[in-house]
Structure formats: C-alpha cells, structure tokens
Amino acid sequence: MIDRPPRRTGSARDNAEAAFKAATTAKPATPVVVPKREAGIPSAKELVSIRIDRNVLEHFQADGPGWQERINTALRKATGL
C-alpha cells in the first residue's frame, strides 16, 4: 500500500487564507534588530548604478578596459579626495 499525504479539506481559497493568516499574524520570538551600517573598509569598492551622459561614457571607454577606474579617479580628483 502506498502512503499518501492526507487530503486537504476545504476550498483552495480557504486554505490560502488560513496559510496567509498564519504567516502574517505570527509574532517573532525576538525583536528584529537591524545593525547600523559600519564605515567599512576605506579602500573597498561599492557597486552602484549611475546615469552618465553618453558622450562622457564614450570618452572614458575610448581608451579601452579600465574605464570604470578612470571614472573613479576623475571623481576623486573632482571631489578633492
């Protein structure tokens, strides 16, 4: 004889509502603490998305690979870092 899981009773909607209620009304045992963002490593790079004019991008890409580092260097100079 094959063991089968018990059949669900009630409609699919009732089962979905019960599952939703169980998931949304359960309170966490301990409060969730979001850690403060630390300063990080000074020389570490961070992935960001930035919109740059096409002609500016083409200028930095014209010399080939390493264009992102060239943009970073130019931004460092512009900000006095």
C-alpha positions in Angstrom: 0.0 0.0 0.0 1.3 3.5 -0.9 1.4 6.1 1.8 -0.2 9.3 0.6 -0.4 12.7 2.3 -3.8 13.4 3.9 -6.3 15.1 1.6 -6.9 18.8 2.2 -10.3 19.7 3.3 -12.0 23.0 2.4 -11.6 25.1 -0.7 -8.3 26.3 -2.1 -9.2 29.8 -1.1 -9.9 28.8 2.5 -6.6 27.0 2.6 -4.8 30.0 1.1 -6.4 32.4 3.6 -5.5 30.2 6.5 -1.9 30.0 5.4 -1.8 33.8 4.9 -3.3 34.4 8.3 -0.8 32.0 10.0 2.1 33.7 8.2 1.1 37.3 8.9 -0.2 37.0 12.5 2.8 35.1 13.9 4.9 37.4 16.1 8.7 36.9 16.1 10.1 35.5 19.3 12.7 38.3 19.5 12.5 41.8 18.0 14.4 42.2 14.7 17.4 44.4 15.2 18.8 46.0 12.0 22.5 46.5 12.5 23.9 50.0 11.8 25.9 50.3 8.7 29.6 50.4 9.6 32.1 52.6 7.9 33.6 49.7 6.1 37.0 49.2 4.6 38.4 52.6 3.3 39.7 51.2 0.0 36.8 48.9 -0.7 34.7 49.5 -3.8 30.9 49.6 -3.7 28.7 48.6 -6.6 26.4 51.4 -7.6 24.3 52.4 -10.6 24.8 55.8 -12.0 23.4 57.6 -15.1 26.1 59.3 -17.1 25.8 61.2 -20.4 26.6 59.0 -23.4 29.4 61.3 -24.6 31.1 61.3 -21.1 30.9 57.5 -21.0 32.3 57.2 -24.6 35.2 59.5 -23.5 36.2 57.1 -20.7 35.6 54.0 -22.7 37.7 55.2 -25.7 40.9 54.0 -24.1 39.6 50.5 -23.6 39.4 48.4 -20.4 39.8 50.2 -17.1 37.3 52.9 -17.9 35.5 52.4 -14.6 38.7 53.0 -12.7 39.3 56.1 -14.8 35.9 57.5 -13.9 36.6 56.7 -10.2 39.9 58.6 -10.5 38.3 61.6 -12.2 35.6 61.7 -9.5 38.2 61.5 -6.7 40.1 64.5 -8.3 36.8 66.5 -8.7 35.9 66.0 -5.0 39.4 66.6 -3.7 39.8 63.2 -2.2 
